[in-house]
Amino acid sequence: MAGQNTFTVEVLTPEGEVFNGEVIQLSTRTVTGEIGVLASHVPVLAALRPNLLRLKISDSETKRWAQSHGMLQVFANHAQVLLQEAIEPENLDQAALEEEKSDAEARLADDSLGEAAREVAERDLERVEAFLSIAQT
């Protein structure tokens, strides 16, 4: 499959490698908006938001993961996606996500919360809302 219209992608989490192979297109969401990466893309270094990560392997195959916060680096026809989490949509537990959402909302409602703890709760809420959206599709 390797050719002029493909490039190598690595998807890594603290637990290890999620994907390593040739793809036609990578699609995800950065802090500034949606991004699609094709072969010979210009270099990019971007922070990622929770969203659906899509890797188009071929015209008939696309792999998908619910991605948490992370980083994307594209250089020399190689993309590296570093994520806190990457979960296949069918493995998302909607009940557990609803509990996590309630917990994050409760923490945000706590007026005694310090600024750092509030930022963590906001990130947790952003992640769980994105994962719930993915689980419901």
Steps between C-alpha positions, in 0.01 A plus 500: 500500500794734554510756226493867414150549639568343842700595806591336830295568813578401858233535768648470849358514853671451837379137480684445170457500126140513372579513128808503278461479125440660162190714449348716228360766737499596868212715629464644849440821698765738626446785744456728197265277299470194279807375314541250221845370419595341167834376366766772459323729750695799627654460847252548784521501878156540658320442828200268464155522654280203585332386180466211258837406348455353151768320300404417142695183422346441158192602303306229684658510849511775762615441858348717774581584862361734761808711572569695815725804524839461337744618235538454125835523325529474121845502342665331200193300393457361854234591757523426869187531713573504875184459707407451863235252379386341174189281529315328218146647492334161555700462825371822657291437813217753487390440862854554631534812285175641643640447852826674402299790358302540824824493698664766282189721515489465880865601527438804278202603718726499810582866572791400724680339206841652426593619152713193416229259619239694300713467183528123557122474547443703181733271301331193649158637402617582146634144462192325637259711292697418183508128589125499573434661164710234328332219696155620393578491126 
